[in-house]
Amino acid sequence: MKLSRRKFLTSVSMLAASTALPLNAFSFSSDKKLKIVLVGTGVRGASFWGRRLVHSYSEILEFVGLCDINPGRLEYAREYIGLSCPTYTNFEKMVKETKPDLVIVATKDSTHHEFIIKGLDMGCDVLTEKPLTTDETKCQDIIDAENRTRKKLIVGFNYRWSPYATKVKELLQNNAIGEIRSVDFHWYLNTYHGASYFRRWHGMREDGGTLWVHKATHHFDMLNWWIDSDPAEVFAYGDLEFYGENGPFRGDKCRTCSKKSECEFYYDITKNKHYMKLYVANEKYDGYIRDNCLFRKEINIYDKMSAQVKYKNNVTLNYSLTTYSPYEGWKAAINGTKGRIEAWLDIPHLKLASIDQAEMHAKEMDQSGEEELETQPIVIHKLWNKYETVNVSFPRRGHGGGDNKLLKQIFETPDKVDPYERTAGLRDGVMSILVGIAARKSIESGDPIKIAELTTMEPRVKRL
């Protein structure tokens, strides 16, 4: 499908609809290709925001620059994505020389704000990977920058685009259980996926803001969207009791560890040729170790987390995140005035099936396209009536089909009105991270934290 630059920019403005933008918020004067730069060429940047865009949408966009602090990773990423554009280790120099229309930010979470703000101030629209940023001060700086520059910011949420999550939203919109009163939501990370966060820079709170922000921002965004209101107050508990210094032994990194044969968490990165070229070959430039020890003493994030959230519309949420579960999946129960919705994914005993956890995670992250559909139920319990089951079909690849649908909305059907309001702008990005930031502050202080006291963005009773 041949799309013009006008079509793409229209889709960008629609994607930022949560900030109440008119569709003519962008300049549509040129039919030339959209000029894009990418900062951060790790696995997410190089694959989803790099290689996939080039392979699928090069007729309407062109990458005019790539930037990363690691020159070796930068050169490999350019080859992997399939580009011949210039590479930079200096972001401001790249923007000045290439004059892009759009900056895509896929760096370490703690540096998102730096490139978002610089991009906006230098006259560019910005699309950032989640989370928006890692603390309330940086968050306020981003809010101020968008207000100051009048340029637009988009947050790349994909969970709300998956067919299963969308079906829950549709049922709620259609008043299947009346008005929502409370929600129970529990996410389980397995010892393959969950452990991976503690190997990487995410294990340091100064880099990723803890999993309250890096991982749970996905969950809180989806919950805010389902509940259709903004969070107002958070009280939380959390601790580090499994990974980090709690381990029975520790080593330098998995490749050189003397405990390989007895460590159940041993990870052989040498079996992944892409990671070897992207990360291991370039450790000499910045010292980043992709197969670090899960039990190194400097890990300082939480591995068990629970919170109670009160929303502006008086809905209460009970939330938990476990990072060392035998299986990966989630459960949700949404209670309303007319009944209850129960939804879940990948709970083995509920499927009466054995699931290969490593294979499951590989499919979730796979960007090669959709595969054969699988079907999972959503159960609707009506007061004084029998329950009913709604079966939902979706692909496993690309975060349950969410990645593909997000990109299709942006690049293939930008003019199509979305009845489920899955577009995510600045407010959505802010409100999703503020729940996690408030939870972290609550654990540290022992007190409930009011969302309105963190930034100038006031919570709303209705999300939009």
C-alpha positions, 0 to 999 in steps of 0.5 A: 500500500503506497502511503504519502507523508501526509498520511503518515503525519495524520496517523502520528497526530491521531496516535497522540490524540490523548493530548487532544490534538486536532488532526491538522496539528502537523505540517502537511505541506510536503509529500516527501518521505518522512525523515527519521532519526533513531537514538538507542540501537539496542535490541528494541531500537534495532529490531522494532523501531529500526529493521521492521520499519525499514522493511515494511514502510520505506516507501513513506519514511527514511532514516537519516541518522542513527545515534548511540554512545557505543560506536561498535553497536551503532555500526552493527545496528546500521548493518542489521537494520539495512541502512546506509545513513550516517551514524553519530555518537552526539545526538545534538550534532545528528539532529542539527545535520540531518534535520529530522521530522521525527525522533525515535527514542529507544535508549536506557530508560533513565536517559529518555527525558534527555533525548525527548526534551532535546528533540522537542526543543530542536523542533522535532516531534518525538516517539519514545519507547515506554516508559516515558521516564523514570521519576517525577522530576524528569516527568515534569521536565517533559511536560514542560518541554511539550507545552513550551515547544508545542511539538508532539510526543507519542509513547509506544504502548503496544499491550492495549493493541492486542486482540485479547486486551481489546476484547476486555475493553469492548466488553467494558465499553458495552456495559457487560458488567455495569459500572466498574467498582474494583479490579484485581490484577496479578502479573507473573514473570517466569524465571526466564523472562523475569530473571533477564531484567536482573541480568541487564541494566534494568537491575539498577534503579538509577537506570530503569526506575525499578520494574515498578516503572520499566515493566509495570508501566505496560500494566498500569497503562492497560489498566488505566485504559480499561478503568477509563480514569486516572490514578489518584493515590497509591500505597505499596509494598516491595522488597528484594528477596530472591535475586541480588545478594540473596543468591547462593553464589555469584560470578563475574558473568555467565560466560566466565562463571565457575558455577555454570554447571550448578546454577539453574539460571545459567544463560548461554548468550553465545547461542544467540548470534545476534546478541553476540554481535550486538552486545558481546562484541562491543563490550569494550566500548562501554562495558555493558554486560548483557549476561551479567550475574543475577546475584551481583550485590549491586542489584537494588530493585524490587523482585516482589511488588504489590500495590493498592491504587485508588482512581479518580472515579473511586475504582480501587485496584489491587496489583501485584508483580512477581518476578520469579514465577514458575510460569509467565502469565497474568490474571485479572478480575474486574468487578462491576455493579452488574457482574464480574469479568475474569480474564487471564493468559498463559496460566498452565493449569487453567489451560491444562497444558504444558508450556515451554516458557523459553519458547513462549517468550521468544514468540512474544518478542518475535517481530517476523509477523503473525502466525496461526491464531490461538484462542483463549477465554474471557468469562463474564459472570452476571449477577443472578445469572449463569456465566458466559464465555467469550473466546478470543483468537489472537497471534502469539508473536509480537506481544500477542499481536499488539505490535503488528496492530499498532504499526498497522494503525500508524502506517496502513490505516491512519484515517480509521477511527479507533472505537477502543481509543487505543491511541497513547499520548503524553497523558497516558505516558505520564499517568502510567509511570506515575503509578509506579513512581508513587509506589516506589515512593510509598515503599520508601516512606511508608505512606500513601502517595497522591498522584496530583502532588507529583507533577502539574498534571492533575488526574481526571475522573474520565481518562480522555 
